[in-house]
Amino acid sequence: MLERLRFPVERSRGRRYPEPSHPYRNAFQRDRDRVIHSRAFRRLEAKTQVFTPALSDHFRNRLTHTIEVAQIARTVANTLGLNEDLTEALALAHDVGHPPFAHAGETALDRQMRRFGERFDHNWHGLRVVESFEHRYAAFPGLNLTFELREGMVKHSRDFGPGESVEMDEYLPGMRPPLEAQLIDLADEVAYTAADLDDAYAAGILTPDAVASESGPCAAILEQIRSRYPAATEREWVWESVRQLIDRLVTGLIDGTREAARDAGLEDFEAVRAYPERVARFTPDTGALTRALKQLLYARVYCSEPLAQDRLRSMARIGELFEFFLASPESLPPGYRERAETASVHRVICDYLAGMTDGYFNRIYGQTVGE
């Protein structure tokens, strides 16, 4: 196993604002608890993952997706002998910066910010949420999370080099995050790939045979299940297939990461940071499977007519509400209105919209633009 690469909590770079240690919770356990008790985390329940609640009450939302990522990531960390507390905290925090309406919301806000020479990225916004927007302590702003949690959030999807971003310069540009942080992006991929196939079947967009026709491994899984449970319903075949698919992907992530660490000859967690590329990875066969399934999902699900219509409508409405507040900043809530007096109005508007749930956005849109 990879216990030698485990990030030791006692080697944490600490918090921005020093605090006394807790008698029975370590620093990463406290990070986990602070994320769970935050308002941003609770709001994930009312933010779309892929399929809107209008179609069914049983689809994943952004919160249930986050819980699935945490479960998968902890399993991998435990099997590899890594720091489960750090892994779990990172998994639970990885989407707190997501705006309403899934990736359509992120694309729409990024499009608006580009007009002003800026960008919107949910990972970077998530850091701003835990650093500034959550107000739960009298002694300091934000949640005062450890350096490793904050670094893992901004490096969730990619690493960056020195000078690439002034705001990120404190988070060790040019270096890799701990192996625990590297796992989260791939655990995220496992969770949404399997879940989106499941939800797409429930939505009537994909059939088991359609998936099998595009993926040899999935065809083999389905054939085995049909042979073993010939009297089962199609729905039960799908559940069994998704369960076996998750097991295969998670096993591929464990094996791929173990093999990469062995081939790299890494001796400790500091060597992980200094290595020129990420160590967490799927085995080649598993990587090919995930790529094939993602291509299928993009072609047959994400770009399907029902989801495409929802995406275009959501993006248009975000643009309209952004324009409304840009023309009438006095209509912003008091706290945001006060911030707009000293900060860029477009950034304040973006922050306001990014924090909304789907339902709250629709209410505000109906009270303003949609009147």
N, C-alpha and C positions, 0 to 999 in steps of 0.2 A: 504493500500500500504506500501512500504518499504522506505519512505522518511527518516526515522530515520537512515537507513543504507547507505544513500547516502554519497559518499565521497566528503567532502567540498573542493573546490579548494584552499581556503585560508589555509588549513592544509597540502598542498603539502610540501614535503621535499625539493622542489626547484630543481634548475639546478646545474650541476657540476660546471659551471662557472657562477657566479652571473650576472644577467642582470637587468636593470631597468624595471619596469612593463610597460605594454602598456596602452595607454589611453582608448582604447575601446575593447580590446580583453583580455580575461583572459588567464591564463597560458596554460590550456588544449586546448583552441581554437588556440593558437599560435603553440602548438605541432601539432595539426591537419594540420595547414597550412604548416608547415615545412615539414611534411611527404609528402603532396600532391605535393609540389614544388621540391621534391628531384628527382634526376636522377634514383635512385633505384626504386622509385614508378612508374615512367614512363616506365621503362624497363619491368614491369610486363605485359604490353600490348603484348609483344612479347615472353612471356613464356607460355608454354603449361600448361593447367589445367589438363585435362585428354585426350581429343581428339585433335589430331594435326590439324592445319589449312589445311593440304593437303587433308583432307576428306571433309571439308566444311568451309565456311566463317562464319557460324552462331554459332559455338560452343563457349562455354565460354573459355576465356583465364584467366590467373592468375589475371589480372587487373579487368575484369568484375566480376569474382568471389569475389574479394575483395570488390567491390562496393555492391554486393548482401549481403555479410556478414555485412557490415556497415549499410545497410538499415534495416536488420533484428535486429541487435543488438540495434540500436537506438529505434526501435519500442518497444522492450522488456524493455529497460531502461526507456523510457518515461512512459510506462504503470505501471512500478513498482515504479516510482518516484525517480529513480537513476540519477546519473550525466551523462547526454547525451553527453556532450562535451568530457569527459574522455572516455566514451564508444566508441564514434565515432573515436577518435584519435587512440585508441588501435586497433579497427577493421581495420582501414586503414593501420596501421603499421604491422599487424600480419604476413604478408607474404613477406616483403621486403627482407628477407634473403633467399628466395627460389632460387635454382639454375635452370638452364634450364632443360627441359624435365621432368617436374613434379616430382613425387616421385622417378622415376627411376634415375634422376640426383642426388637426395639426397643420395640414396642407393649407387650409384656408387662412389660418392665422399667420403662417409663414409668408404666404402671398401678400398679405396686408403689410407685414413688417418690411418686406423687401422694398416696398415703395419708399421707405425712409432709410434705406441702406442698412437695415438690420435684419435679423433672422428670428424665427421662433423654433426652438427645439425642445421637445418635452423633457429630455434628460437634463438639459441646462435649466429649464424652468423648474423642474422638480427640486434642484438644488436651491433655487431662490425661494421656493415654498418652505423648505425646512430651515433655511437660514434667516428668512425675513418675515414671511407672511403668516406663519403660525405664531400666535401669541398666547402662550400657556404658562409663562414663567415671569415672575417679577424681577428676577436678577439679570436676565439677558433676553435679547430678541431671539426668535426662532426656537428650534428644538435643541440647539447646542449639541449636535451629534458628533461622534468621533470623526477624526480626519479620514479614517478608512471607509466609513459609510459615505461621506461626502465625495471622496475620490471615486469610489465605486459607482456612485450615481452618475457622475459626469463622464465616466469611462465605460458606461454600460454597453454601448454599441460599438465604440471605436476608441482608439488611443489618439493622442495628438502630440505634436512636437513643440519644442521651445519657440516662443514668439507667435504661435498660431492664434492665441487668444489671450489678451491681457488678463481677463477675468479668470482664466484657468491656470495661470502661471504658478499658482501656489500648489497645484495638484500634480507635481512631479511630471511635467511634460517630458516626453521622450522615454518614459519608463512605463513598464506594464503594471497594472494593479495586481493585488494579491490573487492567488489562484482561486480563492473563494469568489472574488468579484468576477473573474473571468467565466465562471460557471453559469452566472445568471443569464447572460444573453442566450446561451445554448439551452438552458432549462426553459427559458421563455419560448424558444423556438419549438421545443418538444411539446410544451403545453398548448400553444395556440395551433400548431399543426394538427394534433389529434383532436382537440376540441372543435376546431372549425370544420373538420370532416364530419364529426358527430352532429354538430348543429346544422350543417348544410343538409345532411340527410333528414333531420327533423323538419327543416324548412321546405323539403320537397325539391331541393335544387340538385342534389347528388344522389345516385343510387350506389349500392355496393358494387354492382357490376361495372359501373362507369369508373369507379376508383380502380377496380381490379384490372380493367383494360388499359389503364395508364401506368400501372406499377406492377412489375413481376412479383416483388415481395408481398405486396398487398393481395395479389391474386392467390399466392400460395397460402397466406393466412386465411383468406376467405374459404378457399377450397378445403383446407384442413378443418375449419369450424363447421362447414356444411356437412362434411363427412362424419364428424363426431357427433353433431347435434342435428340430424336430419329432420326432426319433428319441431325444431325451434322456429319461432317467427323470424321474419326478416329483421325486425327491430332488435331481437336478441342476437342475431348474427352480427349486426353492426356493433352492439355493445361489446361482444366478445372480441371482435376484430380491433376495435379501438383500444381495448385493454391490452391485447397482445402487441399492438403497434407501439403503445407507450413503453411497454417493457422492452421491446427491441431497440427503440431509440435511446432510452435511458442506459441500457446495457452498452450500446455503441458509444455513448458519451463517456461512460466510466472507462471502458477499454481503450478508447482513443486517447483520453487524457493520460491514463497510466502509461501507455506506450510512448506518447510524445515526451512525457517527463523522463522516462527511461532513456530514450534516444538522445535527449538534450543533455543528459548527465547532470541534472540539477541536484544540488546538495541541500539547499535550504530556501526559505522564503525570500531572502535577499537575492538569490540567484534567479528566482522567478521574475523579480522586478527588472533585473538587468538584462534578461534574455531578449534578443531582438524581435521576437514575435510572441504571440499568445500561445500558451501551452494547452489550455482547455480546448478540446476539439473532438469531433466524432471520428470513428474509424472511417476509412475510405468508403466502404460499402454503405455504412449508415449515412454518411454525408451525401452520397449519391441519392439515397432514398429520400432524405429530407428535401433535397433540391427538386427532385421529381414531384414530390407531393406539393411543394410550394408553387411550382409551375402549374400544376393542376388546379390548385385553389385560386390562383390569380386568374386563370383562364375561365374556369367554370363557376367560380363562386364570387370572388371579389368584383369581377367585371360583369357579373350577371345583371340582367336588366333590373330586377327589384332593388339590388344593392346599389347599382349605379345611379338609379333615380334618387334614392335616399341620399347618396353621397353628394350629388349635384345640388339637390335642394338644400342640404345642410350647409354646404360651402357658400351658396348664394346668400342664405340668410345670415351667416356669420359676416359676410362682406357688407350686407345692408346694415346690420346692427353696429358694426364697426364704424361705418360712415355716419350713422345717426349720432353716435357719441362724439365722433370727431367734429361734427358740426355743432353739437350741443353738449359740450363737456359739463355744463352746469347740471345736466340730467343724471350724471354719475352719482352713486351713493356717496354720502358725506365723506367717508374715509378715503375713497378714491378721488373725490373732488379735491380734497386737501392735498393729496399727493401730486395731483396734476398742476398745482400751483408752483411746485419746485422741480418736478420731473417732466420728462417728455410726455405729452398727452397721449401720443400713439402707444407708448410703452405701457402707460397706466391702463388704457383701454384694453390692450392685449392681455394684461395681467387679470383684469376683471373678467373678461370673456373666458380665459383659460381656466379659471377657477369654477366656472359654472357647471352644474349638472345639466343633463339634457333637458330635464323638466323645467328647471329654473330658467334656462336660456329661452325655452319656448314661451314661458310666462312673460319674461321681459320683452321678448320680441313682439308678442301680442299686445302688450301695453304701449309699445312705442311705434316701431315700424309697421306692425301689422294692424294698427288701429284703423 
